[in-house]
């Protein structure tokens, strides 16, 4: 005996979708996505400069926060051969336009655009993030980008810098097409590189440390503006003259008297909860204390 239409799986699925659609407007009334600025199409010459400044290439997953018609993400994938891309915008017609452009370009399986709040969009899988937002919106993203993005990820902000996070490089240029958009041709692109998270306590062993000797203590404080730290023993800690973290690259300078009569500079990398590098033909290594 055939099941009636009212009992069919398709009918039940459509009913679920209908109920979800009916509930969506109620949820939207509770919280509307925050606008980070009006839609302003990025001139194509600036799109290319952003791609070059970020060094977009085959290994990258590019996220554009406030993607508009999708041109940055689509350019990253089609022209600069990025592995994949994702864009978000709160304007549904623009999102539909971007997804249609991805389909026409034959990259819909590698690129997606969604209607969603950029301030609530996860970015932890991105290697490159781009944004062109109001100066009041940019600071609101600083903490999330630093907390969620992997070390070494690149961020390019169009025209407006982050307040406390020093940029690695910047590009200034005049773009006549921007006069109709903003009243000025002036353009500045800021490049940021997410530093490895090295804050906290470490146990440091140098090549000269005897196998049975206790390790040196290393304590690092990290802020958006940079890092600082101390090193020494349980009895005496001294300030580090230099702590530099650039992506996963690390440079620490130990004060004189701690590892020799003169300051000693340690260069290495941070990865998987370990700091390590080479010094005088041997290896230095810092790990988190047990427990």
PAKE-335349 format. One record per residue (C-alpha): residue number from 1; chain; z negated, x, y. Coordinates in pm, 1 decimal, padded with zeros to 6 digits, always signed. Layout:
BEGIN
NUM | A | Z | X | Y
...
This chain:
BEGIN
1 | A | +00000.0 | +00000.0 | +00000.0
2 | A | +00096.5 | +00138.4 | +00345.0
3 | A | -00180.7 | +00186.1 | +00599.5
4 | A | -00155.8 | -00029.4 | +00910.0
5 | A | -00054.4 | +00126.8 | +01240.7
6 | A | -00403.8 | +00079.5 | +01374.4
7 | A | -00544.4 | +00293.3 | +01089.7
8 | A | -00284.2 | +00572.3 | +01089.1
9 | A | -00385.7 | +00932.6 | +01171.3
10 | A | -00131.8 | +00935.2 | +01454.7
11 | A | -00285.4 | +00623.0 | +01605.7
12 | A | -00633.7 | +00771.8 | +01583.8
13 | A | -00514.3 | +01097.0 | +01743.2
14 | A | -00352.0 | +00910.0 | +02029.8
15 | A | -00671.4 | +00710.4 | +02079.8
16 | A | -00874.3 | +01031.9 | +02106.0
17 | A | -00629.8 | +01171.0 | +02361.7
18 | A | -00641.4 | +00850.7 | +02561.7
19 | A | -01020.2 | +00852.8 | +02571.2
20 | A | -01020.7 | +01218.3 | +02678.5
21 | A | -00770.3 | +01143.9 | +02954.4
22 | A | -00981.7 | +00855.5 | +03076.0
23 | A | -01291.9 | +01074.3 | +03087.6
24 | A | -01118.3 | +01361.6 | +03270.1
25 | A | -01113.8 | +01196.4 | +03613.6
26 | A | -01486.4 | +01129.0 | +03585.9
27 | A | -01552.6 | +01495.6 | +03506.9
28 | A | -01330.3 | +01600.0 | +03795.8
29 | A | -01536.4 | +01385.1 | +04030.0
30 | A | -01846.1 | +01580.3 | +03933.9
31 | A | -01694.4 | +01912.5 | +04036.1
32 | A | -01363.8 | +01981.7 | +04202.9
33 | A | -01211.8 | +02330.5 | +04173.5
34 | A | -01282.9 | +02544.7 | +04476.7
35 | A | -00978.9 | +02635.0 | +04683.9
36 | A | -00947.6 | +03009.1 | +04743.3
37 | A | -00668.2 | +02967.4 | +04995.2
38 | A | -00338.7 | +02788.3 | +05054.9
39 | A | -00030.9 | +02861.8 | +04847.3
40 | A | +00151.4 | +03155.0 | +05006.4
41 | A | +00439.7 | +03303.0 | +04803.8
42 | A | +00414.8 | +03681.3 | +04780.5
43 | A | +00736.8 | +03845.0 | +04909.0
44 | A | +00929.9 | +04011.4 | +04628.9
45 | A | +00907.6 | +04359.3 | +04778.0
46 | A | +00527.9 | +04328.2 | +04769.7
47 | A | +00537.2 | +04202.7 | +04410.6
48 | A | +00709.7 | +04526.9 | +04309.0
49 | A | +00462.4 | +04739.9 | +04504.1
50 | A | +00172.0 | +04564.6 | +04331.8
51 | A | +00324.3 | +04636.9 | +03990.4
52 | A | +00375.9 | +05003.0 | +04078.9
53 | A | +00032.2 | +05047.7 | +04232.3
54 | A | -00135.3 | +04898.7 | +03924.9
55 | A | +00087.4 | +05101.7 | +03691.6
56 | A | +00181.7 | +04793.4 | +03488.8
57 | A | +00338.5 | +04879.9 | +03155.2
58 | A | +00380.2 | +04781.9 | +02789.3
59 | A | +00012.1 | +04791.4 | +02699.6
60 | A | -00104.2 | +04557.4 | +02973.4
61 | A | -00228.0 | +04198.9 | +02980.3
62 | A | -00192.0 | +04083.9 | +03340.9
63 | A | -00395.6 | +03799.2 | +03491.0
64 | A | -00309.5 | +03657.9 | +03832.9
65 | A | -00591.9 | +03461.0 | +03995.2
66 | A | -00414.7 | +03208.6 | +04213.3
67 | A | -00075.0 | +03246.7 | +04048.4
68 | A | +00129.0 | +02996.8 | +04253.6
69 | A | +00484.8 | +02990.3 | +04120.9
70 | A | +00398.2 | +03261.6 | +03867.2
71 | A | +00613.1 | +03536.5 | +04012.0
72 | A | +00363.6 | +03821.4 | +03968.3
73 | A | +00291.0 | +03751.1 | +03603.3
74 | A | +00656.6 | +03684.6 | +03523.5
75 | A | +00765.4 | +04005.7 | +03696.3
76 | A | +00499.2 | +04202.9 | +03509.2
77 | A | +00631.2 | +04080.5 | +03173.5
78 | A | +01007.2 | +04067.9 | +03236.3
79 | A | +01063.8 | +04371.5 | +03459.1
80 | A | +00765.8 | +04597.1 | +03390.6
81 | A | +00741.3 | +04512.7 | +03018.9
82 | A | +00375.4 | +04409.6 | +03016.8
83 | A | +00261.0 | +04288.2 | +02676.7
84 | A | +00145.3 | +03948.0 | +02805.5
85 | A | +00032.8 | +03758.8 | +03112.9
86 | A | -00173.6 | +03464.7 | +03227.8
87 | A | -00196.6 | +03282.6 | +03559.4
88 | A | -00421.1 | +03010.9 | +03698.0
89 | A | -00384.3 | +02780.9 | +03996.3
90 | A | -00538.0 | +02450.1 | +04101.7
91 | A | -00199.0 | +02303.8 | +04203.8
92 | A | -00050.4 | +02131.0 | +03898.6
93 | A | +00310.7 | +02124.0 | +04032.6
94 | A | +00303.1 | +02501.3 | +04083.3
95 | A | +00164.8 | +02555.8 | +03733.9
96 | A | +00438.1 | +02335.2 | +03587.1
97 | A | +00698.6 | +02529.1 | +03785.5
98 | A | +00561.9 | +02860.5 | +03658.9
99 | A | +00559.4 | +02749.8 | +03294.4
100 | A | +00916.4 | +02623.3 | +03329.0
101 | A | +01020.3 | +02956.8 | +03478.0
102 | A | +00858.1 | +03135.0 | +03182.1
103 | A | +01052.7 | +02911.9 | +02943.1
104 | A | +01381.8 | +02982.5 | +03120.3
105 | A | +01310.4 | +03355.4 | +03118.7
106 | A | +01246.1 | +03345.6 | +02743.5
107 | A | +00888.5 | +03471.9 | +02770.1
108 | A | +00693.9 | +03149.2 | +02717.2
109 | A | +00541.1 | +03291.6 | +02398.1
110 | A | +00390.9 | +03580.9 | +02597.2
111 | A | +00304.1 | +03409.7 | +02924.4
112 | A | +00097.6 | +03101.4 | +03006.7
113 | A | -00011.8 | +02926.2 | +03323.7
114 | A | -00294.4 | +02674.9 | +03347.0
115 | A | -00449.0 | +02442.6 | +03602.8
116 | A | -00800.8 | +02574.9 | +03639.5
117 | A | -01054.6 | +02713.9 | +03882.8
118 | A | -00993.5 | +03086.3 | +03929.3
119 | A | -01364.2 | +03142.5 | +03994.9
120 | A | -01440.8 | +03021.8 | +03640.3
121 | A | -01149.6 | +03189.8 | +03461.8
122 | A | -01253.6 | +03452.3 | +03203.5
123 | A | -01090.3 | +03788.8 | +03270.5
124 | A | -01242.1 | +03999.6 | +02993.6
125 | A | -00908.4 | +04044.8 | +02812.1
126 | A | -00716.2 | +04162.2 | +03119.1
127 | A | -00613.2 | +04521.3 | +03182.4
128 | A | -00468.4 | +04427.6 | +03522.9
129 | A | -00585.6 | +04155.2 | +03763.1
130 | A | -00399.1 | +04060.6 | +04080.6
131 | A | -00516.1 | +03840.8 | +04366.0
132 | A | -00400.2 | +03724.9 | +04708.1
133 | A | -00687.9 | +03517.1 | +04840.7
134 | A | -00870.3 | +03438.2 | +05160.9
135 | A | -01109.6 | +03709.2 | +05284.1
136 | A | -01399.0 | +03470.0 | +05223.0
137 | A | -01296.6 | +03428.0 | +04857.8
138 | A | -01244.4 | +03791.7 | +04758.5
139 | A | -01616.3 | +03889.2 | +04771.7
140 | A | -01705.4 | +03602.2 | +04538.1
141 | A | -01504.0 | +03765.9 | +04259.3
142 | A | -01637.9 | +04119.1 | +04291.9
143 | A | -01940.3 | +04078.6 | +04064.3
144 | A | -01752.8 | +03892.5 | +03790.5
145 | A | -01466.5 | +04140.5 | +03780.4
146 | A | -01704.0 | +04435.7 | +03754.5
147 | A | -01910.7 | +04262.0 | +03486.0
148 | A | -01630.5 | +04121.2 | +03268.6
149 | A | -01334.7 | +04357.1 | +03288.7
150 | A | -01314.7 | +04652.4 | +03048.4
151 | A | -01360.5 | +05002.4 | +03185.3
152 | A | -01033.8 | +05136.0 | +03321.7
153 | A | -00891.5 | +04792.5 | +03406.9
154 | A | -00705.7 | +04786.3 | +03738.8
155 | A | -00740.8 | +04527.0 | +04013.5
156 | A | -00501.0 | +04490.7 | +04306.9
157 | A | -00607.6 | +04281.8 | +04605.1
158 | A | -00344.4 | +04186.0 | +04860.5
159 | A | -00457.4 | +04237.4 | +05223.9
160 | A | -00831.9 | +04188.0 | +05175.7
161 | A | -01064.3 | +04449.4 | +05018.5
162 | A | -01385.1 | +04395.8 | +04825.4
163 | A | -01689.0 | +04445.4 | +05050.5
164 | A | -01887.8 | +04695.7 | +04841.9
165 | A | -01647.8 | +04826.0 | +04578.4
166 | A | -01459.9 | +05136.6 | +04700.5
167 | A | -01085.8 | +05128.8 | +04634.7
168 | A | -00916.4 | +05414.8 | +04452.2
169 | A | -00594.0 | +05398.4 | +04652.0
170 | A | -00419.5 | +05175.9 | +04900.7
171 | A | -00065.1 | +05117.5 | +05020.3
172 | A | +00024.7 | +05006.4 | +05372.5
173 | A | +00364.2 | +04864.3 | +05456.7
174 | A | +00542.2 | +04633.0 | +05698.5
175 | A | +00717.1 | +04336.7 | +05539.6
176 | A | +00922.5 | +04124.1 | +05783.4
177 | A | +00912.9 | +03822.6 | +05548.6
178 | A | +00537.4 | +03798.1 | +05603.6
179 | A | +00573.5 | +03716.9 | +05971.7
180 | A | +00663.1 | +03356.4 | +05889.4
181 | A | +00365.7 | +03340.1 | +05649.9
182 | A | +00085.0 | +03512.6 | +05837.0
183 | A | +00226.1 | +03594.1 | +06180.0
184 | A | +00231.4 | +03968.8 | +06111.2
185 | A | +00439.5 | +04201.3 | +05892.6
186 | A | +00140.3 | +04420.5 | +05814.1
187 | A | +00046.1 | +04443.0 | +05447.4
188 | A | -00221.2 | +04643.2 | +05269.9
189 | A | -00259.7 | +04658.1 | +04893.8
190 | A | -00591.6 | +04785.9 | +04754.8
191 | A | -00621.3 | +04933.4 | +04405.7
192 | A | -00954.3 | +04927.1 | +04221.7
193 | A | -01038.9 | +05074.7 | +03881.0
194 | A | -01328.5 | +04923.7 | +03687.1
195 | A | -01587.4 | +05193.5 | +03608.8
196 | A | -01750.4 | +05231.4 | +03270.2
197 | A | -02095.3 | +05075.6 | +03256.2
198 | A | -02324.5 | +05375.9 | +03236.9
199 | A | -02640.7 | +05243.8 | +03400.4
200 | A | -02965.8 | +05292.4 | +03214.1
201 | A | -03146.5 | +05553.0 | +03009.8
202 | A | -02981.9 | +05826.6 | +02802.4
203 | A | -03080.7 | +06123.4 | +02586.6
204 | A | -02871.9 | +06426.9 | +02678.9
205 | A | -02800.0 | +06722.8 | +02454.2
206 | A | -02616.2 | +07025.9 | +02587.5
207 | A | -02442.1 | +07294.0 | +02378.6
208 | A | -02734.8 | +07523.4 | +02458.7
209 | A | -02998.7 | +07271.1 | +02343.0
210 | A | -03168.6 | +07399.7 | +02022.7
211 | A | -03124.8 | +07155.4 | +01730.3
212 | A | -03496.4 | +07078.2 | +01705.6
213 | A | -03566.8 | +07073.1 | +02078.4
214 | A | -03613.2 | +06735.7 | +02249.6
215 | A | -03313.6 | +06614.7 | +02448.7
216 | A | -03309.0 | +06598.2 | +02825.3
217 | A | -03373.2 | +06259.2 | +02980.0
218 | A | -03091.4 | +06110.2 | +03184.5
219 | A | -03138.0 | +05799.4 | +03399.6
220 | A | -02840.5 | +05646.4 | +03583.8
221 | A | -02834.6 | +05372.8 | +03845.8
222 | A | -02499.8 | +05204.0 | +03905.8
223 | A | -02386.6 | +04979.8 | +04191.6
224 | A | -02043.7 | +04863.7 | +04310.7
225 | A | -02049.7 | +05136.2 | +04574.4
226 | A | -02112.7 | +05412.1 | +04317.3
227 | A | -02370.9 | +05568.7 | +04089.8
228 | A | -02669.1 | +05799.2 | +04118.4
229 | A | -02919.5 | +05935.6 | +03874.6
230 | A | -03192.2 | +06169.7 | +03765.2
231 | A | -03229.7 | +06411.2 | +03477.9
232 | A | -03509.2 | +06620.8 | +03336.2
233 | A | -03799.4 | +06601.4 | +03096.5
234 | A | -04086.3 | +06361.6 | +03041.1
235 | A | -04292.8 | +06575.0 | +03279.3
236 | A | -04040.2 | +06620.2 | +03561.6
237 | A | -03722.9 | +06441.5 | +03668.5
238 | A | -03485.0 | +06569.1 | +03938.3
239 | A | -03211.7 | +06394.4 | +04132.0
240 | A | -02853.7 | +06454.9 | +04021.2
241 | A | -02645.3 | +06598.9 | +04306.0
242 | A | -02337.8 | +06413.6 | +04181.3
243 | A | -02255.2 | +06115.6 | +03960.1
244 | A | -01890.6 | +06003.4 | +03963.2
245 | A | -01750.0 | +05732.2 | +03734.7
246 | A | -01376.4 | +05663.8 | +03749.9
247 | A | -01272.5 | +05423.3 | +03478.8
248 | A | -01392.6 | +05589.9 | +03159.9
249 | A | -01394.2 | +05937.9 | +03317.7
250 | A | -01733.5 | +06075.9 | +03410.1
251 | A | -01861.7 | +06370.5 | +03613.0
252 | A | -02231.4 | +06459.8 | +03635.1
253 | A | -02385.8 | +06757.5 | +03810.3
254 | A | -02724.6 | +06876.2 | +03686.6
255 | A | -02945.0 | +07044.7 | +03947.8
256 | A | -03023.7 | +07415.3 | +03937.3
257 | A | -03305.5 | +07505.6 | +03701.4
258 | A | -03240.0 | +07226.3 | +03454.6
259 | A | -02964.8 | +07383.2 | +03244.7
260 | A | -02957.4 | +07727.9 | +03403.0
261 | A | -03024.1 | +07903.1 | +03732.2
262 | A | -02732.2 | +07723.6 | +03899.3
263 | A | -02610.1 | +07362.1 | +03907.0
264 | A | -02407.4 | +07266.3 | +03600.8
265 | A | -02126.6 | +07009.7 | +03614.2
266 | A | -02061.3 | +06800.1 | +03305.1
267 | A | -01717.7 | +06639.5 | +03270.1
268 | A | -01637.5 | +06388.5 | +02999.1
269 | A | -01579.8 | +06026.6 | +02908.1
270 | A | -01783.7 | +05715.2 | +02846.7
271 | A | -01699.3 | +05509.2 | +02539.7
272 | A | -01883.3 | +05288.6 | +02291.1
273 | A | -02226.5 | +05363.2 | +02431.9
274 | A | -02174.9 | +05740.2 | +02430.1
275 | A | -02118.0 | +05990.4 | +02710.9
276 | A | -01960.5 | +06314.0 | +02593.9
277 | A | -01744.9 | +06606.8 | +02695.1
278 | A | -01703.7 | +06981.9 | +02672.4
279 | A | -01901.3 | +07260.0 | +02841.2
280 | A | -01860.1 | +07636.1 | +02795.2
281 | A | -01666.7 | +07593.4 | +02473.2
282 | A | -01920.6 | +07353.1 | +02324.6
283 | A | -01981.2 | +06979.0 | +02346.4
284 | A | -02239.0 | +06787.9 | +02542.7
285 | A | -02335.0 | +06436.4 | +02441.3
286 | A | -02561.6 | +06161.2 | +02572.7
287 | A | -02667.0 | +05858.5 | +02369.6
288 | A | -02897.1 | +05565.0 | +02427.9
289 | A | -03255.8 | +05624.8 | +02312.1
290 | A | -03344.7 | +05447.9 | +01988.2
291 | A | -03498.4 | +05105.8 | +02019.0
